[in-house]
């Protein structure tokens, strides 16, 4: 029997985005690509030989349970320790939000770990599906069209800047609220009204949709109280979020915390896979 000479990539856990990544990487690389925890046809971990894989691609890991790899398509988790047992010494482990415990576990078996959320190219590409997902939520959760609607984007980072042209393309009246004066100046140069965070209470009464990307409580009880009763808040910020959720509930404000965009709005940028492995 001829020995297998191709290098092997194991894509484990995550959602449909991991499936897209596996397909794209299989086309890009002259590697054997195997999947675990992504579909009913995947190999079980017991079927993947120990020490047989040259690279491991993980999804974004949970900050609370970093050693349990989420596999929501199989309604379970995969033990990171078991996945690492399939790795060769000298291999590469790619994942998002890699904790110190994960990095140490990789180092202990002689593998290098790479957190793709630290790569600017990946984060810029990832802003696109996040922005599209937020817009889909707005379209589904509001009784009005975004065309002509007043939309406030809070935060001028990658996702905020990705939202501006897409919302404007739908005919929304978009305003950016950002902390840094340079960010506001850049937005105004592109033709978008911009204001500092301190003006949030003044802007709130005019806004039908608010999309927040700032991971601190910028949408306070005061701001929420001033929003129109039929407004929608979409919080795209990572933990702990940017909304006073207790106040929102008390005031009856409609808030969607898209901490991890739900499956029906998840999107995969077709070019993201190239950033995993050079």
JORA-V713398 format. One record per run of one state. SS is the DSSP state (a for helix, b for strand, c for the rest). FROM is the first residue (numbers start at 1). TO is the last residue. Records with the same first field share a line. If there is no record, write none. Layout:
# JORA-V713398
SS->FROM-TO + FROM-TO
This chain:
# JORA-V713398
c->1-7 + 13-15 + 29-31 + 37-44 + 48-52 + 61-67 + 75-75 + 85-86 + 97-99 + 109-111 + 119-119 + 142-149 + 155-157 + 170-172 + 178-180 + 190-192 + 196-196 + 205-208 + 213-218 + 220-220 + 227-231 + 236-242 + 244-244 + 252-253 + 258-262 + 266-271 + 276-278
b->8-12 + 32-36 + 53-60 + 68-71 + 76-79 + 87-96 + 112-115 + 150-154 + 173-177 + 193-195 + 209-212 + 219-219 + 232-235 + 243-243 + 254-257
a->16-28 + 45-47 + 72-74 + 80-84 + 100-108 + 116-118 + 120-141 + 158-169 + 181-189 + 197-204 + 221-226 + 245-251 + 263-265 + 272-275
